[in-house]
Amino acid sequence: MNGNDESAGSPAKSKRKDARRNQQVLLDAAATVFVTSGVEAPVRDIAAEAGVGVGTIYRHFPTRADLVIAVYRHQVDACAEAGPALLASSPTPHAALGRWVDLFVDFLVTKHGLAAAMQGDSAGFETLHAYFLDRLLPVCSQLLDAAAASGEIRSDLGAYQLMRGIGNLCVGADSDPRYDARRLVALLVAGLRRP
């Protein structure tokens, strides 16, 4: 009887797992397309990147705003989870910080256009911004603290200041091909090193 009970629940679990995996594939594909083409990219481009039909995207995300918000949350979560993993796998805390900042810049590039996609939903936008800060400030602080404790960087810069500075350097990067935000952000991170 126990064997039957276990096998009866297995297809439902498997289906939920498949649905979550499919949604992750869609979110990853959308993020990739958003980085290269912005949040107004055609849904057919996202579907092609994910290897699915357009209807599949609309089944998961009925509106563009739903998709953009889901990508935003997905990338916040990925950045938050990457911090500790990078600290564990990088040769130095400063290297981990640099790699994390690269991921953060990718996220910032993807989120350009979020405000337009939300179309005046200031409460929703504020909720997402609070989520962003709650998830990423502690991770950035952990990386900065580790790099400062190892003696690699100065200790007089807080996570909020660094993230805000990186964000400001990324503004406009999508509208001017001559502007290289990544290079400037790399200079900022390099400038944190102790003399």
C-alpha positions as CSV (number, residue, x, y, z in Angstrom):
1,M,0.0,0.0,0.0
2,N,2.8,2.4,0.7
3,G,4.3,1.7,-2.7
4,N,1.0,2.6,-4.4
5,D,0.7,5.8,-2.4
6,E,4.2,6.9,-3.3
7,S,3.7,6.2,-7.0
8,A,0.3,7.9,-7.0
9,G,2.0,11.2,-5.9
10,S,4.9,10.9,-8.2
11,P,3.3,12.1,-11.5
12,A,2.0,15.2,-9.8
13,K,5.4,16.0,-8.2
14,S,7.1,15.3,-11.6
15,K,4.6,17.6,-13.4
16,R,5.2,20.4,-10.9
17,K,8.9,19.9,-11.2
18,D,8.6,20.0,-15.0
19,A,6.4,23.2,-14.9
20,R,9.0,24.9,-12.6
21,R,11.8,23.9,-14.9
22,N,9.9,25.1,-18.0
23,Q,9.2,28.4,-16.3
24,Q,13.0,28.7,-15.4
25,V,13.8,28.1,-19.1
26,L,11.4,30.8,-20.1
27,L,12.8,33.3,-17.6
28,D,16.4,32.6,-18.6
29,A,15.4,33.0,-22.3
30,A,13.6,36.3,-21.6
31,A,16.5,37.6,-19.6
32,T,18.9,36.8,-22.5
33,V,16.7,38.5,-25.0
34,F,16.1,41.5,-22.7
35,V,19.8,42.1,-22.3
36,T,20.3,42.2,-26.1
37,S,17.0,43.8,-27.2
38,G,15.4,45.4,-24.2
39,V,12.1,44.6,-22.4
40,E,10.1,45.5,-25.5
41,A,11.6,42.7,-27.5
42,P,9.0,40.7,-29.4
43,V,7.6,37.7,-27.5
44,R,8.4,35.5,-30.6
45,D,12.1,36.2,-30.0
46,I,11.8,35.0,-26.4
47,A,9.9,31.9,-27.6
48,A,12.6,31.2,-30.1
49,E,15.3,31.5,-27.5
50,A,13.4,29.2,-25.2
51,G,12.5,26.7,-27.9
52,V,8.8,27.0,-27.3
53,G,5.7,28.4,-28.9
54,V,4.5,31.9,-28.2
55,G,1.4,30.5,-26.6
56,T,3.5,28.8,-23.9
57,I,4.9,32.2,-22.8
58,Y,1.4,33.7,-22.6
59,R,0.2,30.7,-20.7
60,H,2.8,31.4,-18.0
61,F,2.9,35.1,-18.3
62,P,-0.4,36.7,-19.6
63,T,1.1,40.2,-20.0
64,R,4.5,41.7,-20.7
65,A,4.5,43.3,-17.3
66,D,4.0,39.8,-15.7
67,L,7.0,38.5,-17.7
68,V,9.2,41.5,-16.9
69,I,8.4,41.3,-13.2
70,A,9.1,37.6,-13.1
71,V,12.4,38.0,-14.9
72,Y,13.3,40.8,-12.5
73,R,12.6,38.6,-9.4
74,H,14.3,35.6,-11.0
75,Q,17.5,37.7,-11.6
76,V,17.4,39.2,-8.1
77,D,17.2,35.7,-6.7
78,A,20.0,34.5,-9.0
79,C,22.3,37.4,-7.9
80,A,21.4,36.8,-4.2
81,E,22.2,33.1,-4.5
82,A,25.4,33.7,-6.5
83,G,27.2,35.8,-3.8
84,P,27.9,33.0,-1.3
85,A,28.6,30.5,-4.1
86,L,31.2,32.9,-5.5
87,L,32.8,33.5,-2.2
88,A,33.2,29.8,-1.8
89,S,34.6,29.2,-5.3
90,S,36.7,32.3,-6.1
91,P,40.4,32.5,-5.5
92,T,39.9,35.7,-3.4
93,P,37.0,37.7,-1.9
94,H,37.9,40.6,-4.2
95,A,37.6,38.2,-7.2
96,A,34.2,37.0,-5.9
97,L,33.1,40.6,-5.5
98,G,34.2,41.4,-9.1
99,R,32.3,38.4,-10.5
100,W,29.2,39.2,-8.5
101,V,29.3,42.8,-9.7
102,D,29.3,41.5,-13.3
103,L,26.1,39.5,-12.6
104,F,24.7,42.6,-10.9
105,V,25.4,44.7,-14.0
106,D,23.7,42.1,-16.2
107,F,20.7,42.3,-14.0
108,L,20.7,46.1,-14.1
109,V,20.9,46.1,-17.9
110,T,17.9,43.7,-18.0
111,K,15.8,45.8,-15.7
112,H,16.0,48.9,-17.9
113,G,12.5,49.5,-19.1
114,L,10.9,47.9,-16.0
115,A,9.2,51.2,-15.1
116,A,7.6,51.5,-18.6
117,A,6.5,47.9,-18.5
118,M,4.8,48.5,-15.1
119,Q,2.9,51.4,-16.6
120,G,2.2,53.6,-13.6
121,D,1.9,50.8,-11.0
122,S,4.0,52.7,-8.4
123,A,3.0,50.4,-5.5
124,G,4.1,47.3,-7.5
125,F,7.4,49.0,-8.5
126,E,8.0,50.0,-4.8
127,T,7.4,46.4,-3.8
128,L,9.9,45.1,-6.3
129,H,12.5,47.7,-5.2
130,A,12.0,46.7,-1.6
131,Y,12.5,43.0,-2.7
132,F,15.6,44.0,-4.6
133,L,17.1,45.8,-1.5
134,D,16.1,43.0,0.9
135,R,17.7,40.3,-1.2
136,L,20.8,42.0,-2.6
137,L,22.1,44.4,0.1
138,P,23.0,41.6,2.5
139,V,24.8,39.7,-0.2
140,C,26.8,42.8,-1.3
141,S,27.6,43.5,2.3
142,Q,28.9,40.0,2.8
143,L,31.1,40.3,-0.2
144,L,32.4,43.7,0.8
145,D,33.0,42.6,4.4
146,A,34.9,39.5,3.2
147,A,37.1,41.5,0.8
148,A,37.8,44.1,3.5
149,A,38.6,41.5,6.1
150,S,41.1,39.9,3.8
151,G,42.8,43.2,3.4
152,E,42.1,43.4,-0.3
153,I,39.8,46.5,-0.3
154,R,39.1,49.6,1.7
155,S,36.5,49.2,4.4
156,D,34.8,52.6,4.1
157,L,32.3,51.8,1.4
158,G,28.9,50.4,2.2
159,A,26.8,48.0,0.1
160,Y,24.1,50.6,-0.6
161,Q,26.7,53.1,-1.8
162,L,28.4,50.6,-4.1
163,M,25.2,49.3,-5.6
164,R,23.9,52.8,-6.1
165,G,27.1,53.8,-7.8
166,I,27.1,50.8,-10.1
167,G,23.4,51.5,-10.9
168,N,24.3,55.1,-11.8
169,L,27.1,54.0,-14.0
170,C,24.8,51.7,-15.9
171,V,22.2,54.4,-16.6
172,G,22.1,55.1,-20.3
173,A,24.3,52.2,-21.3
174,D,21.5,50.8,-23.4
175,S,21.0,54.0,-25.4
176,D,24.5,54.9,-26.3
177,P,26.7,52.2,-28.0
178,R,29.8,54.3,-27.3
179,Y,29.2,54.2,-23.6
180,D,30.8,51.2,-21.8
181,A,29.3,50.8,-18.4
182,R,31.1,47.6,-17.8
183,R,34.5,49.2,-18.2
184,L,33.6,52.0,-15.8
185,V,32.1,49.6,-13.2
186,A,35.3,47.5,-13.5
187,L,37.3,50.6,-12.7
188,L,35.1,51.3,-9.7
189,V,35.6,47.8,-8.3
190,A,39.4,48.0,-9.0
191,G,39.4,51.4,-7.2
192,L,38.3,49.7,-4.1
193,R,41.6,48.0,-3.7
194,R,43.8,49.1,-0.9
195,P,46.9,51.1,-2.0
